[in-house]
Amino acid sequence: MNVLEMRQITKVYGTAPNEVHALSGVDLTVEAGHLVAVMGPSGSGKSTLLTIAGSLEEPTSGEVVVNGQSLGTLSRNQRAALRRRAIGYVFQDFNLLPGLSALENVSLPLELDGVGLRRAREAGRTALANLGLAERADHFPDQLSGGERQRVAIARAVVGDRTLLLADEPSGALDSANGEAVMRLIRDACRRGVAAVVVTHDAQLASWADRVVFIRDGRVVDQTTSASDVESMLGRHPS
Ligand code: ADP
């Protein structure tokens, strides 16, 4: 089943004559259980692609379908509900709330969605346990290492029945060992059925993906499904 379908997406910022074509006719499909890495030079449209996939921003034209629902046909409230229930985001700087424990951070999205406290906490504990953090549930962010904080951020992004995980340079602030650990955890989430799109500039990390998509100037210019081809693909697109 396709969790995410993006069809002929364009995004234009600003107005003529100063408009910026951030995306120009991008197609991207991600099946349940698949991990897609997005690479490309700075300014090529990677973050725009993620924010549109996550319904945080609307495309100028084109269609985004998440779990079979076309976002353009949903009301604002329905889109917000889909965002809360189905989509998880991981940001480079983690964005954990310092006054909340790891467990409270992870269960917060469910609580905000009206799930009862007990059920939300149970789901939060499961998500933390899946990421090897069962023992850290009651720790506050400043009592956790950088790698642990990142794992809490991933747990928060996949808690409950989320099906789409979107991560923008999730390993950007980590050393290479922790960066690799993050990719392994996202891979594990995919094994449990989540579809993931991860923006990264690191070919080594991208090689964990089922598919690597390369964008330049708002267009998908290349892709590969073979980890060993990532370096040669990058070689074809010097920045
Ligand atoms: P990347 O993530 O690959 O660095 P972005 O998606 O952030 O690329 O940006 C793509 C293009 O769109 C860039 O030219 C950027 O300046 C422009 N852009 C992104 N967001 C905005 C915005 N909110 N307003 C105007 N221009 C934007």
Residues whose N, C-alpha, C, O or C-beta is under 5 A from the ligand:
A	BS01	ADP	Y13 V20 A22 P41 S42 G43 S44 G45 K46 S47 T48
